[in-house]
Amino acid sequence: MAFASKSPWVIHYDGSSCNGCDIEVLATLCPGFDGERFGVINTGNPKHADIFLVTGSVNEQNIEVVREIYNQMLEPKVVVACGICACSGGVFHDCYNVIGGVDKAIPVDVYAPGCAVRPEQLIDAIVAGVAKLDEKAAALKAARKGA
């Protein structure tokens, strides 16, 4: 097991959702589904987070906030789009202020579609994110050796 995969810390941001996916993210991290059994810890500080969980679509009001949180995270970092709104804009895609999914603002590594996304899907997405995190950590280590 690589160093990065031992305890992934996540930060969660609600872009502009109906809060269905937010409730499922919280359910994933609570004892019912127990995301902590994989070492997942929720943090409020982007500088401590490895995985960025985003729910809701990106709009004119929150695009800079999403980018700011992403830019504050240290490398390596992974973004998980949680729910169909975060993946593509969902039912809000035709709204006047909605730009689209999270990938319109920042690069997304893992997509977890659903309305609302189920905790089992979120756990799978976080596990997939940990694998991406390990890949990115290995690439950073190789780049540092080569430099």
C-alpha positions in Angstrom: 0.0 0.0 0.0 1.4 3.4 -1.0 1.8 6.2 1.5 -1.0 8.3 0.0 -3.6 5.6 0.2 -3.3 5.1 4.0 -5.7 7.8 5.1 -7.3 10.0 2.4 -8.7 13.2 3.8 -11.6 14.7 1.9 -13.1 18.1 1.7 -16.7 18.5 0.5 -18.2 21.5 -1.3 -21.8 22.0 -2.3 -21.8 23.9 -5.5 -25.5 24.6 -6.0 -27.3 21.3 -5.5 -30.7 20.4 -4.1 -28.8 19.0 -1.1 -29.7 15.4 -1.9 -26.1 14.5 -2.8 -24.9 16.4 0.3 -27.0 14.2 2.5 -25.6 11.1 0.8 -22.0 12.4 1.3 -22.7 12.9 5.0 -24.3 9.4 5.1 -21.2 8.0 3.5 -18.9 9.4 6.2 -21.2 8.6 9.2 -21.4 5.2 11.0 -24.1 3.8 8.8 -21.8 3.3 5.8 -18.7 4.1 7.7 -16.3 5.6 5.2 -13.8 5.9 8.0 -13.2 2.2 7.8 -11.1 3.0 4.7 -9.3 5.8 6.6 -11.5 8.6 5.0 -11.5 11.7 7.2 -13.5 14.8 6.5 -11.7 18.0 6.9 -12.7 21.7 6.4 -9.2 22.8 5.4 -8.2 22.4 1.7 -4.6 22.4 2.7 -5.2 19.1 4.6 -7.4 17.5 2.0 -6.3 14.9 -0.6 -9.7 14.4 -2.3 -12.2 17.2 -3.3 -15.8 16.0 -3.3 -18.0 18.4 -5.2 -21.8 18.2 -5.4 -24.0 20.4 -7.5 -23.4 22.2 -10.7 -21.0 25.1 -11.3 -22.6 28.5 -11.8 -21.4 32.1 -12.1 -21.5 32.6 -8.4 -19.5 29.6 -7.3 -17.0 29.0 -10.1 -14.3 31.1 -8.4 -14.9 29.4 -5.0 -14.5 26.0 -6.6 -11.3 27.1 -8.3 -10.0 28.7 -5.1 -10.5 25.5 -3.0 -8.9 23.4 -5.7 -5.9 25.8 -5.9 -5.4 25.7 -2.1 -5.1 21.9 -2.1 -1.6 20.5 -2.2 -0.4 18.1 -4.9 -1.2 15.3 -5.4 -4.9 16.0 -5.3 -8.0 14.3 -6.7 -11.5 15.7 -7.6 -14.6 13.6 -7.4 -17.8 14.9 -9.1 -20.6 13.6 -6.8 -24.0 13.3 -8.5 -25.3 14.0 -12.0 -25.4 17.8 -11.3 -21.6 17.8 -10.6 -21.0 15.6 -13.6 -22.9 17.5 -16.2 -25.2 20.1 -14.7 -28.1 17.6 -14.2 -31.6 18.9 -14.1 -30.2 22.4 -13.8 -28.2 22.4 -17.0 -30.6 24.7 -18.8 -30.8 27.3 -16.1 -29.5 30.7 -17.1 -26.6 30.9 -14.6 -25.4 27.3 -14.8 -22.2 26.8 -16.6 -22.3 23.0 -16.3 -20.5 20.2 -14.4 -17.5 20.7 -12.2 -15.2 19.8 -15.1 -16.0 23.3 -16.6 -14.1 24.8 -13.7 -11.4 22.3 -12.6 -10.1 18.9 -13.8 -12.2 16.0 -12.5 -10.6 12.6 -11.9 -13.6 10.5 -10.9 -17.2 10.8 -11.8 -19.9 9.4 -9.5 -23.3 10.0 -11.3 -26.7 9.5 -9.7 -29.6 11.5 -8.5 -28.9 11.4 -5.7 -25.6 9.5 -5.7 -25.7 6.5 -3.4 -23.2 6.1 -0.5 -22.0 2.8 -2.1 -21.1 4.7 -5.3 -19.4 7.4 -3.3 -17.3 4.8 -1.4 -16.3 3.3 -4.8 -15.5 6.8 -6.2 -13.3 7.6 -3.1 -11.5 4.2 -3.5 -11.0 5.0 -7.2 -9.8 8.4 -6.2 -7.2 6.9 -3.8 -5.9 4.8 -6.7 -5.6 8.1 -8.8 -3.9 9.7 -5.8 -1.3 7.0 -5.7 -0.7 7.3 -9.5 -0.2 11.1 -9.1 2.0 10.7 -6.1 4.2 8.2 -8.0 4.4 10.6 -11.0 5.3 13.5 -8.7 8.0 11.4 -7.1 9.4 10.4 -10.5 9.4 14.0 -11.7 11.3 15.2 -8.6 13.9 12.5 -9.1 14.4 13.5 -12.7 14.6 17.2 -11.9 
